Amino acid sequence: MEKSPYHIDIEPDGIYHLFTRGEGNELIFRTEENYHYFLRKLNEYTRDICSVLAFALMPNHFHLLIKTKSEKELTEGMVMKQKTSERKSSKVSETFEVSATEMSKFILQKFSNFLNSYTKSFNKMYDRKGGLFMNRIRRAKVKQDTDLSNFIFYIHKNAVHHGLTKNMGDWKFDSYNIILSDKPTLLDRAFIIEWFDSKEAFIAFHQQEIRIKAK
């Protein structure tokens, strides 16, 4: 059975746009602390499999741009997980091999654990039960240079596109201002600035027209 274009495998050393939303009309963020908690859990669960390049958190959905770790780094992570679960020697096997599908499942399981953890805390906080997010996180791979720039712009325009703010950079819960800041961050800010060559070029690229989503 052919996979949906939004449910492709995730490969090492790749850049991917990940996105999903709350079930039905469910809000996934109700307070400012929810947004901050989500980002803390994101780092906790995924820092060993990818770096985060950009993000936009909307009240009922989110967008992430990630760069996956190398095959060697991911394989070592899978080996350590296997050794821990089987209570074997801590020595990493040099002959350990995994398929691309297994590696993708390993990465996606990390994101599943992250979302499950967030949901558990969210449900406890708001005395609710059941799933919070749609069943499967959707993803699209950056295949060429123009894709990367366009994905970054698409993510950062989201708040304006959905009518939450009037101007790019006004929304507190995306990475636009973080990338331009010099403050410490968990984002791979250097990667983005190097991609655009400078902060000035980054700003200039984001001056494109943004169409407001029809209500």
Protein Blocks (a to p, Z undefined) as FASTA:
>chain_A
ZZdfklcccdehiacddddddehjbcfbfbfklmmmmmmmmmmmmmmmbccfbdcddfkb
ccdddddddfklmmmmmmmmmmmmnopafbdcfkbccdfklmmmmmmmmmmmmmmmmmmm
mmmmnopgdjfbdfbacddddfbfklmmmmmmmmmmmmmmnopambehkambbcklmmmp
mbdcfbdfklmmmmnopaklmmmmmmpccddddZZ
